Amino acid sequence: MYHRSTYIPQDNSILITGGTRDEFIYFNTIQKYIISNQSFVMNLHRSMKIKRVLPSADLLPLLGLVLLTGGTSLSTPKEQLTAELLDPISGEITLIQMLTNRRYHTSVVIPFDNKVLLLGGHNYSSTILSSGDLFDGTHFIPITNTMMVQRIYHTATYIPTINKILIIGGRDNENNRRNTYSTLEFYDVETNMFEILPNITMSMARARHTATYIPFPKDQILIIGGENNDIYHINSWELFDIQTLSFIHKGTIQYGRFDHHATLLNNNHDILITDGFSNTLSIVPSEILNLKTMLSCQAATMNKIREAFTTTLIPSTGEVLVCGGRDISYNTLNNCELYAP
């Protein structure tokens, strides 16, 4: 659980890195899910340099390399300032010095520039961060200014039509929901600066939600679920329109959720919403939110209720691989499930 899964187009596989089995056993293992024969292969000759829980793991598409950053570790603060650039084919790893150690941060790939933006989270001293760092393909550089507030449990979504990243919600404390945000702000790739969006807020504060980009011609971001000080499991969604910079629709899903996943399927008009924490102790069915009708319907129920899991879209088949996590009794799961639309 608390691992990362990354689709690798070079060999049509899914790279699984890091994670933990419990509070004391952390992993630096590297394994792959081979899509062609639906099997798992462990790399017995290579492993990450640092054992990481909840790192970010992002594919740089032009380089074909995966950047591993941050996360909780049993290593020293100095070691946690080290990122790893992994070749998913050869297993070779290059160590890169970070500017800030981060946990519970967001990472966003800027695909046409081979850049990755790291935002917020907290550092080794548990201070919530308002800063960002940019990996430019070779090293990290600081963002010129800071976000308007310190953020953890926020989302950050790249918008290709305007070359900006939209940062949504979150809060300023890891364990207290009291100061949860409804605010939004941009990161401008061209200027390397954050931009405040005055007078634009969600209908409610949200943390531990999802924010899914819906490509042009819609050019919108769908925000689903989350939690705040008043509602522990939010069952609503809101739709943000990029061209008008306004919220244009809102509605409900069937189950309140946070720490769930929302995956845009290959047809570009269905979003698969899977598990997470909910307001029921029974198995929570997955949902499909149809972007044409903006209505939610029940999808398949996973064989195991999960949180702290990963979901990865397989572009070649349109399927979604759901991996790991833990069940309602806090047992760590070592199995995966495949969702077929």
C-alpha positions in Angstrom: 0.0 0.0 0.0 1.0 3.7 -0.4 3.0 2.7 -3.5 3.0 4.2 -7.0 2.0 2.8 -10.4 3.1 4.3 -13.6 2.2 3.3 -17.2 5.4 2.7 -19.3 4.6 2.9 -23.1 8.0 1.7 -24.2 7.2 -1.9 -23.3 3.4 -1.6 -22.6 3.8 -2.3 -18.9 2.9 -0.8 -15.5 5.8 0.1 -13.2 5.1 -0.4 -9.4 7.5 1.3 -7.0 7.8 1.7 -3.2 5.1 1.4 -0.6 4.8 -0.3 2.8 3.3 -3.4 4.3 2.8 -1.8 7.7 4.3 1.0 9.7 7.7 -0.5 9.9 8.4 -2.4 6.7 9.1 0.0 3.8 9.9 -1.1 0.2 12.5 0.0 -2.4 11.5 -2.7 -4.8 10.7 -2.3 -8.5 8.3 -4.6 -10.2 6.2 -4.6 -13.4 2.8 -5.7 -14.5 3.2 -7.1 -18.0 0.0 -6.2 -19.9 0.4 -8.7 -22.7 0.3 -11.8 -20.4 -1.2 -10.3 -17.3 1.7 -11.2 -15.1 4.0 -9.6 -12.5 7.8 -9.5 -12.8 10.1 -8.4 -10.0 13.4 -6.7 -10.9 15.8 -8.9 -8.8 18.9 -7.0 -9.9 17.7 -3.4 -9.4 16.0 -1.5 -6.6 15.4 2.1 -5.6 18.2 3.7 -3.7 15.8 4.8 -1.0 12.8 3.0 0.5 9.9 5.3 -0.1 6.2 5.4 1.0 3.9 7.7 -1.0 6.5 9.1 -3.3 5.6 10.7 -6.6 6.5 8.7 -9.7 6.1 10.5 -13.0 7.0 9.5 -16.5 8.9 12.1 -18.5 7.5 11.2 -22.0 10.3 12.7 -24.1 13.0 11.0 -22.1 11.2 7.8 -21.3 12.4 8.0 -17.7 10.5 8.0 -14.4 11.2 10.6 -11.7 10.7 9.4 -8.1 10.5 12.2 -5.5 9.8 12.6 -1.8 7.6 10.4 0.3 8.0 9.1 3.8 11.2 7.2 4.4 13.2 5.6 7.2 16.3 7.4 5.8 18.0 10.5 7.1 16.8 14.1 6.1 19.7 14.4 3.8 18.8 11.2 1.9 15.2 12.4 1.7 16.5 15.4 -0.3 17.4 12.9 -3.1 15.3 12.2 -6.1 15.8 9.2 -8.4 15.6 9.2 -12.2 14.8 5.6 -13.2 15.1 4.0 -16.6 12.2 1.6 -16.6 13.7 -0.6 -19.3 17.3 -1.0 -18.0 16.7 -0.3 -14.3 19.5 2.2 -14.2 19.0 5.0 -11.6 20.5 8.5 -11.4 20.4 10.3 -8.1 19.4 14.0 -8.2 19.5 16.6 -5.4 16.2 18.1 -4.5 15.7 21.6 -3.0 13.1 20.5 -0.4 12.1 17.2 1.1 8.4 16.6 0.6 5.7 14.2 1.7 2.0 14.3 0.7 2.9 16.6 -2.1 1.5 16.7 -5.6 3.5 16.2 -8.8 2.4 17.3 -12.2 4.1 16.4 -15.5 4.4 19.2 -18.1 4.7 16.8 -21.0 6.0 19.0 -23.9 8.9 20.4 -21.8 10.0 17.2 -19.9 9.3 19.1 -16.7 7.7 18.0 -13.4 6.2 20.4 -10.9 6.3 19.5 -7.2 3.8 21.4 -5.0 3.1 21.7 -1.3 3.0 18.8 1.1 5.1 18.9 4.3 8.8 18.6 4.9 10.8 16.4 7.3 9.9 18.7 10.2 6.1 18.3 9.3 5.8 22.0 8.3 3.1 22.4 5.7 4.6 24.0 2.5 3.4 26.8 0.2 6.4 26.4 -2.1 7.0 24.6 -5.3 10.0 23.2 -7.1 10.4 22.5 -10.8 12.4 19.6 -12.3 13.6 20.7 -15.7 14.9 17.4 -17.0 18.3 17.6 -15.3 17.9 19.4 -12.0 15.4 21.2 -9.7 14.9 24.9 -9.7 12.7 27.0 -7.3 9.4 28.6 -8.3 9.8 32.4 -8.2 7.0 33.0 -5.7 4.9 30.8 -3.4 1.3 29.7 -3.4 -1.2 31.9 -1.6 -1.5 29.4 1.2 0.2 26.3 2.6 -1.4 23.2 1.1 -1.6 19.5 1.8 -4.2 17.0 0.4 -4.8 19.4 -2.5 -4.9 18.6 -6.3 -2.9 20.0 -9.2 -3.9 19.4 -12.8 -2.1 20.3 -16.0 -4.2 22.1 -18.6 -2.5 21.8 -22.0 -4.7 24.5 -23.8 -3.3 27.3 -21.6 -0.1 25.7 -20.4 -1.0 26.2 -16.8 -1.6 24.0 -13.8 -4.7 24.5 -11.7 -4.2 23.9 -7.9 -7.4 23.2 -6.0 -8.4 23.0 -2.3 -6.5 21.1 0.3 -5.8 22.3 3.9 -3.0 23.6 6.1 -2.8 20.8 8.6 -2.2 17.1 8.1 -4.5 15.9 10.9 -7.1 18.7 11.3 -9.9 19.3 8.8 -10.7 22.7 10.3 -8.8 24.8 7.8 -9.8 23.2 4.5 -9.8 25.4 1.4 -12.3 26.2 -1.3 -9.7 28.4 -3.2 -8.0 27.9 -6.5 -4.8 29.2 -8.1 -2.7 28.7 -11.2 0.9 27.9 -11.8 2.0 29.5 -15.1 4.6 27.4 -16.9 5.8 30.3 -19.0 6.5 32.7 -16.1 7.4 30.0 -13.5 5.0 31.8 -11.1 1.8 31.2 -9.1 -1.2 33.3 -10.0 -4.1 34.0 -7.6 -7.6 33.5 -8.9 -9.5 36.2 -7.0 -13.2 35.7 -6.3 -13.2 32.1 -7.8 -14.0 29.4 -5.2 -15.6 26.0 -5.1 -19.1 25.7 -3.7 -17.5 24.1 -0.6 -14.1 23.5 0.8 -12.5 20.2 -0.2 -9.4 18.2 0.7 -8.5 14.6 -0.4 -10.7 15.0 -3.4 -9.9 14.3 -7.1 -9.6 16.7 -10.0 -9.8 15.2 -13.5 -9.0 17.0 -16.7 -11.5 16.6 -19.5 -9.7 17.3 -22.8 -10.7 19.9 -25.5 -13.3 20.6 -26.8 -14.7 20.5 -23.3 -11.5 21.8 -21.7 -12.9 21.4 -18.1 -11.9 20.0 -14.8 -14.2 17.7 -12.8 -13.7 17.8 -9.0 -15.2 14.9 -7.1 -15.7 14.1 -3.4 -13.3 14.9 -0.6 -13.8 16.0 3.0 -13.9 19.2 5.0 -14.7 20.3 8.6 -18.5 19.9 8.1 -18.7 16.8 5.9 -16.5 13.8 6.4 -17.4 12.1 3.1 -18.5 14.6 0.4 -20.8 13.1 -2.2 -20.9 16.0 -4.6 -19.0 17.1 -7.7 -18.4 20.4 -9.4 -17.3 21.2 -13.0 -14.8 24.0 -13.7 -14.7 25.5 -17.2 -11.2 26.6 -18.3 -12.3 29.1 -21.0 -14.7 31.1 -18.7 -12.8 30.4 -15.5 -16.0 29.6 -13.7 -17.9 26.7 -12.2 -20.7 25.8 -14.6 -22.3 22.7 -13.1 -22.5 20.7 -9.9 -24.3 17.5 -8.8 -24.0 14.4 -6.7 -22.4 11.0 -6.8 -24.0 7.9 -5.1 -21.5 7.6 -2.3 -19.6 10.1 -0.3 -15.8 9.4 -0.7 -12.4 10.7 0.0 -9.0 9.3 -1.0 -10.7 7.7 -3.9 -9.6 7.6 -7.6 -11.3 9.1 -10.6 -10.1 7.8 -14.0 -11.2 9.2 -17.4 -11.8 6.2 -19.6 -10.7 6.0 -23.3 -14.1 7.1 -24.6 -13.5 10.6 -23.0 -17.0 10.7 -21.6 -17.0 8.2 -18.7 -15.2 8.7 -15.4 -14.6 5.6 -13.3 -14.7 6.4 -9.5 -13.2 3.7 -7.3 -13.4 3.0 -3.6 -11.5 5.2 -1.0 -13.0 6.0 2.4 -16.8 6.2 2.4 -19.6 6.6 4.8 -20.5 3.0 4.8 -18.6 0.0 6.3 -19.8 -2.4 3.6 -18.1 -2.8 0.2 -18.6 0.4 -1.8 -19.4 -0.1 -5.5 -17.5 1.8 -8.0 -19.4 4.4 -10.0 -19.4 5.7 -13.5 -20.0 9.4 -14.0 -21.2 10.0 -17.5 -20.0 13.4 -18.8 -22.8 13.6 -21.4 -25.7 13.3 -18.9 -23.7 14.3 -15.8 -25.4 11.4 -14.0 -23.7 8.7 -11.9 -24.6 5.0 -12.1 -23.2 2.0 -10.2 -20.3 0.2 -11.9 -18.8 -3.1 -11.0 -18.0 -3.8 -7.4 -14.3 -4.6 -6.7 -13.6 -8.0 -5.1 -11.8 -6.2 -2.3 -12.7 -2.9 -0.7 -9.5 -0.8 -0.9 -7.9 2.4 0.2 -4.3 3.5 -0.3 -4.3 1.8 -3.6 -3.4 2.9 -7.2 -5.3 3.0 -10.4 -3.7 3.0 -13.8 -5.3 3.4 -17.2 -4.0 1.0 -19.9 -4.3 3.1 -23.1 -3.9 0.1 -25.4 -6.9 -1.8 -24.0 -8.9 0.9 -22.2 -8.8 -1.2 -19.0 -7.9 0.1 -15.6 -5.5 -1.8 -13.3 -6.3 -1.4 -9.6 -3.4 -2.5 -7.3 -2.7 -3.0 -3.7 -3.9 -0.9 -0.8 -5.5 -2.2 2.4 -8.9 -3.4 3.3 -11.4 -2.3 5.8 -9.6 -4.3 8.5 -6.3 -2.6 7.7 -4.9 -5.7 6.1 -2.4 -4.9 3.4 -3.4 -6.4 0.0 -0.9 -7.9 -2.4 -3.4 -8.5 -5.3 -4.7 -6.4 -8.2 -7.9 -6.2 -10.2 -8.6 -5.3 -13.8 -11.6 -3.2 -14.7 -12.9 -3.7 -18.2 -15.3 -1.0 -19.5 
